[in-house]
Amino acid sequence: MPRDTMVPPPMLPITPYPDPDAVLQDLIGVANLDSTDREEIHRKATKLVKRLRTEGEPGLMEVFLSEYGLSTEEGVALMCLAEALLRVPDAVTIDELIEDKIAPGKWSEHLGKSSSSLVNASTWALMFTGRVLDERDTRPLKALRGAVKRMGEPVIRRATDQAMRVMGRQFVLGQTMEKAMDRAAKMEAKGYTYSYDMLGEAAQTYADAERYRKSYADAIAKMSKRATKGDIASNPGISVKFSALHPRYEVSQRERVLEELVPVVRDLAAEAARLKIGFNVDAEEQDRLTLSLEVIERVLEDERLAGWNGFGIVVQAYGPRAGATIDWIAETAERLDRKLMVRLVKGAYWDTEIKIAQQEGLPLFPVYSRKPATDVSFLGNARKLLRHRARIYPQFATHNAHTVAAVLHMVKSEGAGREEFEFQRLHGMGESLYNIIMADENIRCRIYAPVGAHRDLLAYLVRRLLENGANSSFVNQIVNEEVPAEQVAEDPYEALGYSAPVTPGTEIFLPHRRNARGWDLSCADHLEEIEAARHPFRAHRFEAAPLLAGEAQPDAAEERASPSDPSDIVGEVRFASEADVETALTAARPWTASKEERRAVLERVADLYEENFGELFGALAREAGKTLPDAVAELREAVDFLNFYAAEIEKLDSEPLGRFVCISPWNFPLAIFTGQIAAALAAGNAVLAKPAEQAPLVGAIAARLMHEAGVPREVLQFLPGAGDVGARLTGDSRIDGVAFTGSTEVARMIKCAMAENAHPAAPLIAETGGLNAMIVDSTALPEQAVQALMESAFQSAGQRCSACRCVYVQEDIATGFLEMLTGAMEAFRPTEPWMLASDSGPLIDGEAHEEIAGYLEKMRAQDRVIYQSAAPDAGYFLGPALVRVKGIEEIEREVFGPVLHVATFKAKDLDRVIQAINSRAYGLTFGLHTRIDDRVQYVTDRIKAGNLYVNRNQIGAIVGSQPFGGEGLSGTGPKAGGPFYMPRFQKPCAPEPPKSPIVLPGPTGESNRLHLVPRPAVLCLGPTEEDKDAQIRSVERLGGKARRGDAARDLSAEPAFGAVLWWGDEETARDLALQLARREGPLLALQMGQPIIGDVFHERHLCVDTTASGGNAQLLAEVAQNDPRAKGEKPSTGPTVPTVE
């Protein structure tokens, strides 16, 4: 077994999740600004604001942001348009994108409102274009609109494209270094200097990383011609991103990063040192901070950098670790005898950090939750930088007049000279402010300026719009003279102490239930906790045997080997014998405890799962081949099922069905095993649980914990075994229902066995396979779509029912897209799943490996394999593969492994693609990547699948937020983890008519809606005409479709229907059940009581990542408008603010 080396060094003496108030209290002490100081700073800042409004000329970007902020639909539409338009190659899609973003806007409301003639002119053009494209417009422009739409789409296209490029020019200094430096000369003549940022997304492939390396190296060489000032601080510099120089720049890939990235950065920095220019490392997300410091430390040890003061590091004040980072930089500089530049910024990824922490179920955020706290942090850390001047050259990056005034106040009190610090601003912003400050205070100022093609503007442009487009931002307020100067220059200390405007990850589902506990797998503290908890189970031998309400007589013990390392014997299993099945069926008793007790016990099970996470993680890795991220996700899903169904108990208003058989799959041996059982128990049933033959050891742990929590033995019995055990259970006349997850073929066999032996109306709740597709059009951001595909197709070795099996890529972008996808596959590393570095574990067993490897050999013989990644020789690993097809119709069956089929399509053939996907009759998951909102609506209205995902991956449904389950050949419904699941485990009673869509809770940055779509007509068979009339009324009352039928007719010949209602004798009912079981197509229910929601409706869930265009505009706008003081709230938390000393 390999030695585990997954825990990285912490680098800093502070966790990523400290008490933010305690950290801020320390920084307030460091800032050392009493009320007298702050009053003086406020007066100076207010004067600055007033001078800016009377003397200054706001930049075009500032005017634009004021007019089209995030509070306007037009501002958000323009952000989305700018993000996508310049990368779309085909005219058809460009026209649709323009119409989608511009036509709905209320552009006339902005006409003439701006102080800039250029912005007003742009508004007029947008208003005109919008009216041309708006079919509802009945004004005199209507006739002109028709003419322009017939002849003028190229004109509109060119005009809009040019408008976006003009806007891009305001944000981008030049498309090449030569053009950028030529344009910079004007500002350099005024005393400014520059830091050039090469535009581009994070590298997805090694080829991307090499391209960015060359771009940085070329830029360093070219800017050296302007590095003639001698002093590093007076010369131009370059800003680099580590994520651009390595395709897997993340803590899980730490060893690769240190081995491959450090030499690249050393060489670039050494060249910058030789040419006497600055080399600045940009800050990225908080989960990369300690890895960045480790890379930086190793780079700084290079002797070629000795005597050079040009290495710079960015520190983000919105992170509570900012102060500790500055201390580390100062200590490292002292130890290595370097002097380093530190650019202090407020932070650019706040909305992303909030969303990730919520998704991961974390109780704290890695950033401050309110902007005033960040502003105060900036001041405390500014003072810290000024006190480290012997080893640090401070660079203060801000456009905020109050922050500038406060820094100048501290500069004076610390006695810092002009040569010992500088301010920084962004190209196109803050020019008037710094013109005044440079003239009045004789300070240095550097301009951070992006360089690159306009099509690469995405990340930078949208980030600037999000940072500065909110109503509360200084840049937005400075132009809005309705906001008093005193308010614009407000002291942030006065706004401390208010509760967070965002919900912690542990609370996003309250008051219904608590969220499952999460771990940050980039955090050394969390990784150490996990490793300590699971280490005892690294070589432990687990055991599984029947757990019965009686004496067990199991079969002989069999060893279980790990699929990743067959020499690792994970444990022993004893399968249930025929006698054990009989014992279990005889002893099974429904759970007669009260609702309150059932809820309490299930919640106790959830607690025990979390307390025993080390044992569960160990078993999941070794028996099921689960990587650590997969194991964490599976435990959290299981806990969520327990808490969700426990909370739903109070809504139940019927009786349990009796004995339920729960048969779970090997690919989710904890989550699905638990979910089926928890729902059946919550409804009061007795459960006979059979785990998958390949993964009984995990199920044994779960069953043990359920009993330990208080579930009686006669209520829950555990029967490990192969298919024969499942057949005995599902074919017994004493069972009252079956919950099954597995193949469509086995589900049909169970349906037949139940029809022959069980009560005719005993429900089969089946979630089966899928041929899941994704469509990527030419407006999609390739980097996002590729990442989504890597997760959807190859995570968990593709062994998910929800996994993407076929992607349709618009042919206009296919060549570049497939290059990026295969490059990402090259960087993907399947390996021992115990290790943090593992991107994927093995296939479950030799049989699966042989089958899928054989399929790929067949495809290779037909010259269809585009690319296959490498994989370890040990165990049952298989490298992810990309296979070319003309369409989904060429895929004969679901390939349950890391195989992605790819087809291309023309923009005009979208309907054909939708029809092809639907024609396969499966309907589990579907993914769509597009920036056209109308296309989202159009496609998702037509795709017949249970779970639809837009601009994200299509795996990992969250309980209660994204109920999971399919239709057609993919399952019977209702959806697990949804509002209609548990009633299926009870005797049917008439429900209230449902509402649709149902908005479901979830993390910020996502829209989750559950839509109810009528099934084909419910067949109403009476037996009497009065019964049929009553059945029709009961279906239609719920909002469904009904059709009168005849029980004498053969159901196999009956046109499509959604379910059968029969209120007559059991003999006829059994005959109907047998006909339904033998009928080709979807598995359909026979209901002998009142129809319930699942009989009448398909559930289709739509999840949209609303941040896909670059950020969470909605969250930032909401937080900006969340002023607790305006609501009359009083401070209730937070640090103590000093008064006069």
N, C-alpha and C positions, 0 to 999 in steps of 0.2 A: 504493500500500500504506500502511495507517495506521501512524503512529509508535507504537512500543510504549512503554507507560508502566506496565508491570506491577510493577516492583520498588518497593516502598514504602520510605520511610526507615526505617533500623533502630531509631531512637529511643534505644536503649540500647547501651552499648559492650560488650555481652556477647551471645553467641548463645543461643538457647533451649535449646541442647544442650551446655553446657559440661561440663568434668570436675567432677562433683558433689563429689568429695573435695577438689579444690583450692579450690572455692568455700567449702566447709564449713570448711576449714582457716583461710581468711581470716576467716570469721565467728567462729570460736572465738577468734581473736586479738582481734576487735572486742569480743566479749562480756567478755573479760578476767576470767574466773572461774577462779581456781586451785583446787587441791584443798581448801584451807582454806575458801574461799568456798562451794564446793559442799557441803562437809560441813555448814556452818552452814545453808545453804538446805535441805538434806535433813532436818536435824533440825526445822526450822521447819515444813516441809511435812508431816512425819510427825505432828507435834503437831496440825496442822490436820485431818488425816484422822481422828485419834482423837477430836478434839472434834466433828467432823461426825457421827461415829457415836454419840457419847454425848449431845450437845446438840442436834444438828440434826435436823430432820424432812425426810427426802427427799421431793422432789416426786413427784406422781403419775406424771409422765413418766419420772422416773428409776427408780421402782419398776417401772413397766411394762417399761422396757427391760431391767432386770435379770432379770425373770421371762421375758420373751419376746425374748431376744436372737437374733442371727443364727445362733447355734449350734443353735437349735431349729427343727424344721420348722414348728412352730406360729407362731414369730415371723416366719418368712418368709411363711407363709400369710397371717398378719394384715397384713403389709406389702402383699402383693398385693391383699388384699381391700379394705383402706383406700384403696389407690391407685385402684381401679376402681369400687367400689360406688356412690359418691355421684353419679357421672355417668351411670349406666345408667338410661334412662327407662322401660323396659318390664318388667313383672312377671315374664314368662316367663324372661327372661335373668337378672334379679336372683336368682330362685330357683335357677337353675342355677349361678350364680356362688357363691352362699352354700354350696350343697351341695358344690361343687368344692373350696372352700377350707376349710370347717369340718369336714365329715364325716370326712376322713381323720385329723384331728389327735388326738394323745394328750393331750387337755385334762385328764384326771383326774390326770396326773402333776404338774400345776401347782396343783391345788386345795389351798388352805390354806397354800401355800408363801410367799405374799407378805406383806409387812408392811402392806399397804394393804387395808382391807376392800373398797374399791371394785374393786381389781384382782381380789381373790378372788371378789367377786360376779360380775364379768365372766367370770371363768374358769368359774364354775358355770353361767352362762347359755350359754357357748360349749360346755361339756361336754354340757349337756342338748341343745342344738341339734344338736351333732355326733352324739349317739346317736340322736336323732330321724331324722336324715338317713342314718344308716349302715344299709344293708340287711343287713349281716352280723351286726348286734347280736342276740344271742339271749337277753339278760338280760330281767328282768321289764318293762323299758321297751318291749319289742318291741310289745306290744299298744297301748300309748300312742302309740308311734311311728306305727303305722298310722292311728290316729285323728287325730293332729296333721297327718299328711301329707295326710289326706283333707280336713280342715276348717281346718287351722291354718297353711297356708303364708303367708297374709297376716300372721298373728301373728308368725311367725318373721322374715318380711321386715321388719316394722316394728321388731321388737326388735333385729335386727342393724343395721338402718339407724340406730336411735337410739344403739346402742353405738358405732358409728363416729362419730356426731356428738358424743357425749360425749368420745370420744378426741380428736376434732378441736378441741374447746373447750380441751383442755389445751395444744394447740400453737398455736391461733389466738386472739389477744387479743379480736377482735371481728369480726363480719361486715360492719360499717360503721365508718367513722372515728368517728362519734358514740359508738357502743357501745364501741369500743376505748378511746377517751379517758375515757369514764365508768368503765370497768373499771380503767384505768391509775391513776385518782386515788388508790386505796388505796396502791399502791406509791410513787407520787410523794410521798405524805404521809410515807413512811419515808425519803425522801431520794433515791430513784431518779429518773432521767429516762428518756425513751424515744426510740428511733429506729424509726419505723413502716415496715414493708415491705409494699407492696401485692402480694398474692398473684397469681400467674398464670404461664402458660407464656411462653416467648419468642414474639414476634409472628411469625405465619406470613404475614400479609397487611398491606397498608397500612391496612386498616380496623382490624385488631387494634392496630396501632401507635397509631392515632388514639384508640382507646378507652383504651389505657393512658395516653396523654398526658393525656387528660381526667381519668382517675382520679388521676394524680399531681397535676395542677393543682387538682382539687377537694380532695384531701387537704391540700395546702399551705395552701389558703384556710381550711379548717376547723381545722387544728391551730394556725393563727396566733392563734386565740382563747385558746389556752393558752400562747402564747409571751409571757409577761408578766414573765420574770425579768430581762430586759435583757441578760444574758450569754448569748451563743450556746450555750456549753457547758452552761448550765443549762436551756435551752429544749429542747423536743422537736425532733426532726428527721425527715427522710424519707430512705429508701433507695430508689434507683432502679437499674434495670438497662437498659443501653443496648440489649440484645437485645430488650427489650420495646417499645422506641421505634422500631425499624427492622426490617422483615421480612428484610433481607439483611445483618445485621450481621456481616460477615466480610471478611477482608483482600482477597479477590478482588473485592469490590464497594466497594473503598476510596473511589473517587471519588464514587460515589453517596452513600455514608455521610457523607462530609465535607460534601457539598453539601446533603443533606437532613436529616441528624441534628443537626449542630452548631447550626443556628438553633433547633431545638426545645429542645435542652438549655440553650442560652443563655437562652431566655425563661423556662424553668422555674427555672433557677438565679437569674436576676435577680429573679423574684418571691419566691423564698425569701429572697434578700438583703434585699429591701424589707421583708419581714415579720419579719426577724431570726430565722429558724430555720435549722437545719442541713440541708444537702443533700448526701447521701452517695452516691457511685457504687459499687455493688457490683462485686466482682471476678467474672469469669467464666472460661471455659476459657483455658488458656495461649496458644492460637493467636490469641486476640483481644487479648492484652496490649498490644502495641505500637500497634495500632489504637485501643485505649481511650486510651492516653497521647496520641496525636495528636489525638483528639477533645477530651480534657480540656484540652490546651494551647490549642487554638483557643477553647474556651469561656472559659477563664480570661483570655484577652486582652480580653474584653468589659469596657468601662469601667464598666458598670453594677455590676460586682462589686468595684470599688475600695473598700477600707476595710472589707470584709465578711470575717470570719474563719470563715465557716460552710461552705465547700466542702470536702467530705471524699472521700477515696479509700481503697479497701480494697486491702491488699497481702497476698498469700498466701505464708506462710512456707515452704510445701512446694515452692515453685518456686525453683530456684537463682538466678533473676533478681531475687528480692525485694530484696536489698541494693542492686543497681543501680537498681531502681525507686525506692527511698527516696531515693537520692542524686539521681536525676532530679527527683523531687518537690521536694526542698529547693532545687536549683538553679533550677528553674522558679519557685518561690515567691520566691526572691531576685530573679530577673530581672524578674518582673512585680510585685514589691512586694506580695505576698500572704502571708497566713498560712493554712496549710491544715491540715485534720484528716486524720490517717491512722489507719485502723483496721487493726491487724495481726491477722490470723487465721491459723490453721494451714492451711486449705484444704478445699474441699468436693467436689472433682471428681476425687479421686485415681484411683479405679477407672476412670473414663472416660479419663483421660490415659494410663493404662497400656494400655488396650485399643487406643486409637487408634495409639499408637506401635508396638505389636505388629503391627497390621493394615498399617501403612504401611512395615514393614520397616526401622525406624530402629534404629541401634545403641545409642542412649541414650534416656532418658526426659526429658521436660521438667519432671519433678518428682522429688524424692528417692524412692528405692525402699523405704526403711524409715522407720517412724514416729520412732524416736529421732533420726534426722537432721533431720526436720522440727522436732522439739522443740528441738534445739540451734540450728537456724536461727532459730527464733522468738526465742531469747534473744539471739543476736548482733544480729538486726535490732531487737529492743527497745532494746538499748543504743544502736544507731545513731539510733533515733528520739529517745531522750532527749537525745542530743548535738546534735540539730537543733532543739531547743525554740524557738529564736528564730524559726523559720519554720514549725515543725510542732507541732501539738497532738496528742500520741500518745494512741491509744485501743487498749487491750490486750484483745482478745476471747478469753477462755479460761474453761474450767470446771475446769482441772487445778490441783490444789493446789500441785504442785511449780512449775509455771509462774508461778502467782501469787506464791509465796514468792520465786522468783528475780527477778521483776520488781520486787517491793518492795525486795529487796536492792540492785538496781541503782539504783532511784529514790533510795534513801538515799545511795549512794555518789556519785551525780551531783548531789546537792543539789537535786532537783526538788521544788517546792512543790505543795501540794494542788491548786491551780488550774491546774497545768501539764500534767496528764495525767488520764486516766480509765481505768477498766476497763469491760468490756462483757460481758454474758451474754445468753443466749437466754431468751425468755419460757418459763416452765415448767421451767427448768433452772438449776441453780447457785444457787438462792435461799438455801439454808442457808449455803453457802460464803460468799457475799457479805454476808449478814447479819452473820456473824462478822467478816469483814474490815473492813466499813464501821464496825462498832462499835470494833474494836481499832485500826485504822489511820487512821480518819477520811478515807477516800478517796471519790472520786466513782465512781458506777457507772451505766451506761446499759443499758437492756434493749432488745434487738433483738426487735421483736414483729411478727409477720405479721398483716395485716388483710385480710379478704376472705371470700367465700363458702366454705363447707366443701368444695364440689365442686372448688374451685380449689386444694385443699390438696396435691395430688399432689406436685409437685416439692419443696416445702418439707418435707413430712412424711417422705417416703421418704428424702430426703437426711439428715434428722436421725436417722432410724432407722439408716441405714447408717453415719453418722459415729459414733454412740454405742452401737450395738447389738452391736458386736464385743466378744468377751470381754476383750480387752486394753485397751479404752477406760477412761478414768478414771471416766466416768459410770456405766459398767457395774460396775466394780470397787468403787466406793465403797459400794455397797449390799450387796455380797457380802462378809460379814465373814469368810469363810473365807480371803480374800486378806489377808495381814498388812498393816498400815498402812505399814510400811517399804517393802513392795513396791509398794503403790499410789503412794507418793510417791518412787519410784525416780529417781535421777539419770540423765537420758538419756545423759550422757557415757559412762556405764559400759556402754552397749549399742551404742556405735559400733564400726565396723570389721568388720562381718559382711557376707558377700556378699548380693546382692539376693535376695529371696524370689520375684522375678518374672523371667521370661525375656525378654531383649532381643528386639526384633523380628527381628533378623538370625538368631536362633538357634532360633526356635520349631519348625523342622522338623528340627533336628539330632536324632540323628546321621545320619538318612537323606540329607539334603541341606541346603545353605544356602538361606536365603530370599533372594529377589531384593532388590536394593538399592532403597530408597525415598527420596522427597523430601517434605519438609514444604512445601506450597505456600502456607503463611502465613509462612514464615521468609524474611527478606530475604537471608540468606546463601545459602540453597538456590536462591532465585529468581535471584539474581545469577549463580550457577554455571550454571543452566540457560540464562539469557539469553546469557551469554558463549559457551556451547558451541553454541547453535543459531543465533546471529546470522549467522555466515558463510553459512548456508543460507537466509537470508531471501529472497534474490534469485537463489540458485544454480539453475542448470539441470541437473537430474538426467537420467541416461540409463538406458535399459533396452533390452537386446537379448539374444538367446539366448546362454547360456553352456553350451557343449557340449564333449564329449570328441572334438572333430573340428572341421573348418572349418564355420563358420556361413554361411548364405546367406539372411539375413533379408529381409523385405519392406521397402519404403521407410519412412523415418522419418515419424512423425506427432507433432505437438505435443500436449502434455497441458496443459489449462488447469485452474486451481484452481476447484472448485465454489463456493467462497465469493467468488471474484473472478475472473471469466473473463478479465480483462485480465492476470492473473498467469499467465504461461506457466511451469509447474512444470518441464517438461523435454520430452524426446523419447523415444519408444518405437519400437523396430523389432520387429514381430511375427515369430514363427517361421514359416518357410515350410513347405510340404509336404516339401521336401528336408531341412529341419532336423529335422523329426519323425522322418524315416527315419534320419538320422544318429544322432540320440539313441537311438533304439530299438536300432540296430545296435551302438552303442558301450557301452551300459549293462552294467555288471558289478556283481554283489553285492559288498558290503563284506566282505572276508575278513580284516580286521584282528582282532586278539584283542579279547576283551571289555574288557580293561583299556585298550587303545588307543582303542577306540570311546568309552568313557566319558571318557577324558582329552580327546579331541578335542571332544566335545559340550560339556564343561565349559569348554573354551577358547572355543568359539563364544559361550557365555553371557557369558564375560568380555569378549569383543570387542563384543558388543551393548552392554553397560554402558559400555565405554570410548567407544563411538561414539554415545552417547545424543543428543548435539546434532544430529547428522545425521539420526538416526531421528525425533526429535521434529519437526525441520523438515519432513521429507518427510511425516510423518503429518498435520501441520497443513495443509500446502498441497495435497497430493494427495488425502487422504482426509477432509479437513474435521474432523480430530480436535482437540478442545479440549485444553488442557494436562493437566487431570486424566485425560482419556481416554487421552492419549498415554503418560502415566506408567504408567497401569494396563495398557496394552497391552504396553509394553516389559517390565514386571515379569512379566506372564503368559507372554510368550515366553521370558524367562530361566528362569522356573519350569519350563516344559515341558522345556527343554533339561536342566536339572539333575535334574528328576524322572525323566525317561526314562533319563538316564545312570545314575542310581542304581539303576534297576530292571533294568539289563542283567544283573546278576549272578543274577537270579532266572530268567532264560530258560534253557530246557533242550531247545530244539529247533533247527531250521535255518530260515534265512530263506526266504521264499516265492520271491524272485527279483527281478523288476522291479515296482516299485509306482508307480502314477500318483497324484500328490497334487494335487487341484484345490481351491484355497482361495477364499474369498469376498472381496469388496471391503470389507465392513464391519469385518473384522479382518485387514487385509492383512499384518500382522506376526505377531500371536499365533497365529492359526489356521494361517497359512502355515507358521510355525515348528513348531507342535505336530505337525502331520501328518508333516512331513519328519523331525523329531527322532525320533518313534516308529519310523518305517520304517527310518531309519538305525541306530538303537539295536538293532533286531532283525536288522541285517545286510543289508538289502535295497539294491538300486540304486533310486534315486528319480528320476523325471521329474516336475518340479514346474511346474505351470502356475498362475500367479497370476490373479486376476480381471482381466478386460479393463479395468475402470475404475481399477485401482490397481496397475500393474506396477512402478512406480518404487520403492516401498517394498520389494517382494519382491526387486528387483534388488540393493538394498543388502544385504539379509539373505543372499542367495545368495553375494554377493561375500565377505562376512565368514565364511560357512561354509567356502568354499574357502580363504580366508586362514588359517583355524584348522587346516586339514589334511584336510578332507573331499576325497577325490580327485574329479577331474572326471568320470571314468567312473561314479562312485558317485552323484554329484548333478549333474543337468543341469537348467538353467533355461530354460523355453520360454514366454515371454510370448505372449499371443494372445487371440483371441476364441473363440467357441464352436466354430468349425471345428477349431481346434487341439486342444481337449479331445475333440472327437468322433473325430479321427484317433487320438489316444492311447488312448482307452478302447475303441475298436473294433478294436484290433490284437490279433492272436492271440498276440503275444509277451508281453503283460503278464500278471502273476500276481496283481494285486490293485489296487483303487482306494480311496483315501480322498477323500471328497467332502463339502464343506459348501456348501449352497445350497438351491434350491427342491426341493420334493417331485417336481414334474413333471420336472425335469432329472435327478434321481436315478433316476427310473423309466426314462428314456431310456437312461441309462448302464447300468442293470441289463439292459435288453434287448440293448444292444450287446455287453455282456460275455457274455451267455448265448449269443449267436450266434457269437462269435469266440474268446473266451478259454477257458481251462480251465473246465469246468462248475462246479467248486467254488471258483473264484477269488473271494475275498471282496470285497464292496462294503461299506465302512464309511462310512455316510452319516449326517450330521447335517443335518436339514432344518428346515422352518419350524415354526411353532406358533401356535395361537390360545390364548395364555396368559391365565389368569384370576387374579383376586384376590378374596377374600371379606373384607369388613370388617363385623364384628358390633358390637353396641352397647356391648360392654365395651372395645373398642379405644380407645386414646388417639388422638383425631382428629389431633392434631399429628404424631404418629409415622406414622400411616397416610397422611396427606397427603404428608409428606416422602418416604415410601417410594414412593408413586405418582408423585411428580414425578420421582424418579430412575428408577423402573422403566419409566415410559411415555415420558418426554420427554428423558432424557439421551441423548446421541448422536443427537439428532433422531429417537428411536424406532427407529433402524436397528440393532436387535439381535434375534437370534433369540429371546432370552430375554425381550424386552420384554413388559410387561403390555399386553394389547389390550382387556381387558374387566374392569371391576370391579363386583362386586355389593356394594351398601351396604345394610345393614339399614334398612328404611324408617323406623324410629323415630328415627334420627339423620340421615337423608338430607338434609334441608333445610339444617341447619347445616353438615354435612360438605361439601356441594357449594359452599356459600358460601366455606368455607375453601379448598377446592380451587381454585375459580376465582380467589380472591384470590391464592393462591400462584402461579397461572399468570400473573396480571397482573404479578407481581414478577419473573417469569422472563425472562431476556434472551438470546435467540439473537443472536449477533453474530460478527464475525471470529474464528475459532477460535485464531489466534495469540495473541490477547489473553487475559490471565488472567481478565478480567471476563466472558468468554464462558461462558454456561450451556450452549450447544449450538451446534454447527456447522450447515452446510447439509445438504440432501439431496444424494445423491451425483452426480446429473446432471439434465439438463433433462427427460429421459424420466420419471424418478421423480417430479420435481416436478409435471409435467403430470398424471400419473396420480393422485397423491394429492390435489392441488388440485382436480382434477375430481371425485374422490369426495366431497370436502367440499362442493363446489357442489351435488352431487346430494343430499347430506344436508341442506344448507341449504334447498334447495327443498322438502324434506319437513318443514321446521321442526324438525329434530332436533339442530342444532348449538346446544349450550347456551352455549358460550363458545369464542373463539379468541383467542390472544395475538397481539400485534404481532410483526412480524419485519422485518428489513432488506429493502429493495427489490432490492439488489444480489444477484448470485449466485442460488443455488437454495435460499434460506432459506424456511422455512415455519413459521408460528407454531403452537405446540401447540394442539390442538383437543379439545374434549370433546363427545361425540356421545351422545345419549340412545337407548337401545334397551330393549326389553322383556326381552331375554335374549341370551345368546351365540348362540342359534340364528338370530338376525336378522343376524349378521355373515356375509356371503356368503363372504369369503375373508380371508386375513391382509392387513391394510393395513400395509405395511412403512415406517412413518413415525410422526411425532409425533401420533398420533390415539388417544385413549382413549375407549372406549365405556363407558357407565355404565348399570347396571340396579339396581333395588331389589328387596328380597325381605323377606318376613315371617319372623319368627323360626321359625315352625312349618314353613316351607317349605325348610329347609336341605337336606333330602334331594333335593328337586326341583332345587335349584341344582347340587348335586353331580352328579346324573344328567345335567343339561343340559351341564355342562362335559365330562363323560366322553363324551357322545354325539357330540361333534365329531370324535372319533377321533384328535385330536392329543394329544401328551403330553410337552411339553418342560418348562415351568416352571409353578409355581403358588405363589401367596402367600396367607397367612391372617393376619389380625390379630384376635386375641382374647386375653382374659385367663383363659379357662376351659381348664384343662389337659385335662379330659376331652374337650372339643370339639376340641382339637388332635389328640388321639389318634383321635377318631372320624372327623374329616375327612381327615386324612392317611392313614388306613388305607384310605380309599375312593377318593381321587383317583388317577387313573392318569396319573402324570406322572413324569418322570425326576428333576427337581429341585424339591423342596418347601421353601418358606421360610416361617418363622413369625415374625411381629412384626419384620420388616425388609424391605428391598427384595428383588426377585427377579432381580437381575442381578449380574454380577461374580463368578462362581464362581471359587474359588481352587484352583489346581492341587494335587492331593494331599489337599486338605482338603474340597473340594466337587466331586468328579468330575462332569463335565458331559456330558449327552446325554439324549435322550428315547426314547420308545417310540411305538408306533402309527405314525401318519403323520409323526411328528417325527423318526424316525431308526431305525437298525438296532441301535444299540449296537455294541460296549461303550462305556462312558463314557470320554471323553478325560480324561487326568489322573487315572485311577483304576487300581486294581490289576489289572484284567482287560483293559486296552486292548492292551498290547504283544503278548500271545500271539496276537492275531488277525493280526499281521503275520508270524507264523511258521507252519510246517507244524504241523497239529494233533497234539497228543499228550495222553494222558489226564491231566487235572489231579487234584489231591487234592480231596476234597469240601470245599466252602468253608464258612466260618463266617458267621453272620448274626445280628444286625447287626455291622458292623465299625465300631468307634469310630475316627475319624480325627483327626489332630492339627489344631490351629488356634489362633487367638488366644484369650485369655481372654474369658469372657462369651458364648461360643457353644458350642452342642452340635452336633457334626457326626457323623452316623451313616449308614452305607451299608447299606441293606437289600436283600437278594436275594429277589425274589418270583418263583416259578415262572411261566414263560411258559405259554401254552396247550400242550397235550401235543405233544411232539416226534413227528413222524410217522416211524415206523420201517418202511422199505420193503425191507429185506433186501439182496440179492434172495432168499436162501433163508430158510426158516423159522428155521433155526439162527442165521442172521445177525440176523433180527428179534429173536430171543430175546436175543442178545448185545447188540444195540443198546438194547433195553429195559432190560437190566441196567445198561448203562453210563450211561444217563440217570438211572435211579433211584438208582444209587450216588452220584451227585452231589446227589441230593435233588430232582430234577425229575420231571416227568410225561411219560409216554411212551404212544404209541398205535400199535398194529399197523396197517399200511396195505398198499395194493396199488399197485405202480408202474404198473399198467395203467390205473388210474383217472385221470380228468382232475382235476388238482389245483385247477382253478378252481371245481369243484363240491364240493370237500372242505370239511367243516365246519372251523371255526377250529383252527389248529395254530400252533406256535411256530417250527418249523424242520423240515427234512427230512434224514433219514439214508439214504444209499444207498452200499453198498459193492460195487456191481456194475460193469458195463461203462460206458465213457465215452459211447457213443452214447445209451443210455438216460438217462444222467446229463444230457446236453445237452438232451434232450427235457424232462426234469424242470426244468432250469434255465430253459428257455424258458417253460414253464407258470408257474413261480414269477414270472418277470418280467412276465407278462401278467395275473397275478392281481390283482384289485382289493384295496385295503387296504394293510396294512403290507408293507414289503419284507422278505422272509424268506430265510434262508440255506439253501443246500444244502451239506451236509457229507458228504464221502466218506471221512473218517477218523473218529477218535474225537471225540465231542462235547466242546466246551469250555464254560466257564462261560457265555459269551455266547449259546450256542445254547440253553441250558436255562433261564436266568434273565433277567428284567428287573432292572436295577439302579435302585433308587429311593433318592435321597439326601435326608435330612431335616436341614435347618439351622434351629436355633432360637436366636434372640437371647435369651439367658437374663437379659439386663439390662433388658428392655423395661419392667419395672414400676418403673423409676427408678434402678436401679443394680445393681452386681455384688456381690450379697450373698455369693455363693460365694467370690469372690476375697478379699473383705475378711475373711470368716471364716477362710479358709485362711491368710492372712497373719498374722492375729491369733494363730493357733495355731502359727505357724512361729517358735518361739523357739529360735535356734541354741544359746543357752547351756544350755537344758534338754537338748539333745542332746549336750552336752559339746564343742561346737565352740569353737575359739579364734579371736579376731579375726585376719583375714588381709589386711585392706585398710583404707583410710580414713585420716582425718587423725590427727595426733598430739594427744593430750589433755594440757594443761598440768598440772603439779603445783604445789607451793608455790613462789612466786617469791622 
